[in-house]
Amino acid sequence: MEIIICKTKEEASRKAADLVAALLKAKPTAVLGLATGSTPVPMYQALAKDCAAGKISFKKAKSWNLDEYLGLPPTHDQSYRYFMDKNLFDHIDIVKKNTHVLNGLAKDWRKEVKSYEAAIKKAGGIDLQVLGIGSDGHIAFNEPGSSLTSRTRIVSLTPQTIKDNARFFKKAADVPKQALSMGVGSIMEAKRIVLLAFGANKADAVKGAVEGGVAEEVLRLARRGGVEGGACVRSACPAPCRGPQVTSPRACGSP
Ligand code: PGA
């Protein structure tokens, strides 16, 4: 595992975007594992800029996302399909049908997750997985304590995750209580993982990820599997933050 500490989230995001760009240049047909949330947004912006400048192309690439809320249609502005379209896919040259997000409206979720996993396998597996981390240490919707062999499945959101995500909804009661999520075991099969974490509220989660917990297990087991290695990109500031130096300068001054 390589840990890269950067002064700002923009710098860390640029480094992560460079990893994706390098992969696309080496393998235009790359299979990307993508994440939602506020964390990857600056990285997606950097990639969109590179694509507009003709430096990279996603034309032959494919993508699979980590998770989707159960019960939200793709047109819902808080669905992860909507998020991906607005924050990345609408700004790059990827072919939309090559972008995959779990169907939160699937009538038979078992069938949905089975075919999702089968499609990833058929594509050759994820070459590079982008990950954020929740303030409680969750990866996708896998909360700490999730089985390390868990596969893509239906999961219940914890009160902490519902609280964290309530900021995107009108009220906490509107946050779906369940989601479809790739499992820890499914994520671990990625050939390379880039985990990004910014802000003081992620300090404890990153400490746990580096020193133990689900994220560390993902990265450790990925290494054991002979994978090239994951990069944990962190944004740091010199001010006295909670836990390790993991925050953006802006967040550092925040309460
Ligand atoms: P965030 O969420 O990027 O919005 O902080 C990360 C996560 O919950 O995995």
Residues whose N, C-alpha, C, O or C-beta is under 5 A from the ligand:
A	BS01	PGA	T36 G37 S38 T39 G132 I133 G134 H138 A140
